[in-house]
Each structure stands twice: as structure tokens, then as C-alpha cells.
């Protein structure tokens, strides 16, 4: 019998607040993906805050950034979450 690989879905948040409705909705969506048989990972507010573009770190890509690149390479699909600002998504989500 052929065993199939579970799809890996990466959820990327768009806010630095762990209790935001945006991050809660993303977590619920990832739970639904898991219930459907996917492997999931949330790259949320705590990890976003460690990225250089949130901290204005002149040193460049840190380990958290490298981890994000590896997760993106591994992912079969993405859920990207963003709070709404003035009828559109946040600038950080649009430009990254």
C-alpha cells in the first residue's frame, strides 16, 4: 500500500499581537487544515517580532528569518493572515 505524504501548510501571521483576532483566525484555519489531514505550523506574532524588518536590525537575516525561509521552501501551501487597514491589508504583508 502506497503511503502518501501529508501536505505541509504554513500559516504566516500579519500582526505582532498574539491575542489579535487576525492571529486567532489564522490558528483556527490551521486547526481546520490539520483536521483535514495536513501538517501545519504557525509563524505568528512571537516569531514575527524576531524578524529584522520588525526590529530594524541592521545585521540582516537572523536565525528566525532563516527559519522562515526554510519553512517557506518546505511548504506545500500557505495561509497568510493580515489585519485590515483602511480597506486593505497591512503594508508589511503587501511588501514582504
FENBELMO-V686536 format. One record per residue. N is the residue number from 0. RES is the residue in one small letter. PSI is psi as a letter, one per 30 degrees, with the letter a starting at -180 (NA if undefined). Layout:
BEGIN
N&RES&PSI ; N&RES&PSI
END
This chain:
BEGIN
0&x&k ; 1&x&k ; 2&x&k ; 3&x&k ; 4&x&k ; 5&x&k ; 6&x&k ; 7&x&k ; 8&x&k ; 9&x&k ; 10&x&j ; 11&x&j ; 12&x&l ; 13&x&g ; 14&x&l ; 15&x&g ; 16&x&j ; 17&x&f ; 18&x&g ; 19&x&l ; 20&x&f ; 21&x&e ; 22&x&e ; 23&x&e ; 24&x&e ; 25&x&e ; 26&x&e ; 27&x&e ; 28&x&e ; 29&x&e ; 30&x&e ; 31&x&e ; 32&x&e ; 33&x&e ; 34&x&f ; 35&x&f ; 36&x&g ; 37&x&l ; 38&x&k ; 39&x&l ; 40&x&k ; 41&x&k ; 42&x&i ; 43&x&a ; 44&x&e ; 45&x&e ; 46&x&e ; 47&x&e ; 48&x&f ; 49&x&f ; 50&x&k ; 51&x&e ; 52&x&f ; 53&x&f ; 54&x&f ; 55&x&h ; 56&x&j ; 57&x&f ; 58&x&f ; 59&x&a ; 60&x&j ; 61&x&a ; 62&x&e ; 63&x&e ; 64&x&e ; 65&x&e ; 66&x&e ; 67&x&e ; 68&x&e ; 69&x&e ; 70&x&e ; 71&x&e ; 72&x&e ; 73&x&f ; 74&x&k ; 75&x&f ; 76&x&l ; 77&x&k ; 78&x&k ; 79&x&k ; 80&x&k ; 81&x&k ; 82&x&l ; 83&x&k ; 84&x&j ; 85&x&h ; 86&x&g ; 87&x&a ; 88&x&l ; 89&x&l ; 90&x&e ; 91&x&e ; 92&x&e ; 93&x&e ; 94&x&f ; 95&x&NA
END
